[in-house]
Amino acid sequence: MDISERVRKFVTTNFYVADLDGLSEDASLLDLGVIDSTGVLEVVAFLEKEFGVTVADEEMLPDNLESLGKIAAFVRGKQAARQ
């Protein structure tokens, strides 16, 4: 399972998603009400545990964590920076 699939599985398993089939990679999880500020912290904890990345406070931005696609790209970028 790749990063995108693992993130999607976590979000759809741990948060209420009204339309699973309609949840596109670029849909705003915040605007859809899937996650809130507490949910962002849960996502960050998952990313750190699952992928071994560290998310700094200043990286907790919509540009990094707003959608499934942005989260996956953020994780890939963090992993690439480690190498």
C-alpha positions in Angstrom: 0.0 0.0 0.0 1.5 3.4 -1.0 1.5 6.6 1.1 -1.7 7.9 -0.5 -3.6 4.7 0.2 -2.4 4.5 3.8 -3.4 8.1 4.5 -6.8 7.6 2.8 -7.4 4.4 4.9 -6.5 6.2 8.1 -8.7 9.2 7.4 -11.7 7.1 6.3 -11.4 4.7 9.2 -10.9 7.3 11.9 -13.1 10.2 10.8 -16.6 10.4 9.5 -16.6 10.8 5.7 -20.1 11.2 4.3 -19.2 10.3 0.7 -16.3 7.9 0.5 -16.4 7.6 -3.3 -16.6 11.4 -3.6 -13.5 12.1 -1.5 -11.0 13.2 -4.1 -7.3 13.6 -3.5 -7.6 17.4 -3.6 -10.8 17.8 -1.6 -10.3 20.0 1.5 -10.7 17.8 4.6 -11.2 20.9 6.6 -13.8 22.5 4.4 -15.8 19.2 4.2 -15.7 19.0 8.0 -13.9 15.6 7.9 -11.2 16.9 10.3 -11.0 19.8 12.6 -8.1 21.2 14.6 -8.1 18.2 16.9 -8.3 15.9 13.9 -5.2 17.6 12.4 -3.3 16.6 15.5 -4.5 13.0 15.1 -3.4 13.0 11.5 0.0 14.4 12.5 0.4 11.7 15.2 -0.4 9.1 12.6 2.1 10.4 10.1 4.8 10.5 12.7 4.2 6.9 13.8 3.3 5.4 10.4 6.0 7.0 8.3 8.7 8.0 10.8 8.6 11.7 9.9 8.6 14.6 12.3 6.0 17.4 11.7 7.1 20.7 13.2 4.5 23.1 14.5 5.3 25.5 11.7 4.6 22.8 9.2 1.0 22.2 10.4 -0.4 24.3 7.6 -3.2 23.8 5.1 -0.6 23.7 2.4 0.7 20.5 3.9 -2.3 18.9 5.6 -5.5 20.1 4.0 -6.2 17.2 1.6 -5.2 13.6 1.1 -3.0 14.6 -1.9 -1.3 17.3 0.1 -0.7 15.0 3.0 0.8 12.3 0.8 3.0 14.9 -1.0 4.2 16.3 2.4 5.1 12.9 3.6 7.0 12.1 0.4 8.9 15.4 0.7 9.8 14.7 4.3 11.0 11.2 3.5 13.1 12.5 0.5 14.7 15.1 2.7 15.9 12.4 5.1 17.8 10.6 2.3 
